[in-house]
Amino acid sequence: MKLRRVRDGAAFAVEIATGDAWVDAGRALRSVRPALSEVDIALWSADTIAFLGAPDDVRARAEEAARRLAPDAGAARSAALPFAPLSFRDFMLYEEHAIGAARGFVRMTMPALSPIVRGYERVLGAPFPFLKPHRLWYRQPIYYMGNHLAFAGDGEEIAIPRYVKALDYELELGFVLKSELFNADPEEAEAAIGGFVVVNDFSARDVQREEMGSGFGPQKSKHFRNGTSAVVASADEILPRWQSLRGTVRINGTRVAETSTAGARWSLGEALAHASRSERLYPGELFATGTLPGGSGIEAGRLLDAGDEIEIAIEGIGSIRNSISREAQERS
């Protein structure tokens, strides 16, 4: 099942995908038999996370009902973020990306060293040692806390901050909780996932290097903006195949990268179980896998600039497209 959230005047409403059309979840829920309570309908039809957390049979009957109903037409509704994240934790599950990004940082910041790295890797057929992630990465899932208030939606403009000279995109698989977790095991943690979105973790690469070297992790290099697809795909649709989804990146309509979700060191359940250790997690908290291998500009050698249009997509979920501008200078 695919859902989206739209503005309906001053309120929000959830819609259910039926092919290429959309049906109001409230209409679908009211046509379900046996009849549901108006209290439940009001909750589930206005809140995507609540709908994802509804009983499985209710969601199944609502989807079946939506297919029988005529698509919504003529309503003055505009798509919004699929939900308002309560928090955002971004893992780094892919070694191949970590090494590829480190290789890109060498090209960008230490060009004289780049031929040495290439020669070493060509002769030995292995990554240059200092390109590999920190040893902690091999012992446990690692993540940073992002800015959950800075998400842009599909079609929104992304302004390059005045202090940034190297803006990058990062194609990631996002997943949101539908139920609480606390000291969960991987199976319990995976069962708490409600749905999946496409996430673009915009990054200021020139700022990131020094911030990471400080020992405090990313700050202004990450917290200015992120993006998420307008559509959320329910967990039952994605979880069984989450490690075999194709991803693509297009800049100004030209495909610059093709990747997949294969190769994660940790499962989603293991990652969430780690995050829930002695820490309560709540419905609506958003997580991401970290960048898919080859899914960033620093790996491909193509960063973003004003005037670009970036589109990232993951099969089975959807896409997010954003135009890039430069933040206006302050008036003197």
Helices and strands as residue ranges (DSSP letters): E 2-8, E 11-18, E 21-24, H 25-30, H 38-44, H 48-52, H 56-68, E 78-79, E 88-91, H 95-109, H 114-124, G 129-131, G 135-138, E 143-145, E 151-152, E 157-160, E 167-168, E 170-177, H 186-191, E 193-200, E 203-204, H 205-213, E 226-228, E 231-234, H 235-238, G 239-244, E 246-251, E 254-260, H 268-275, E 286-296, H 297-300, E 309-314, E 318-326
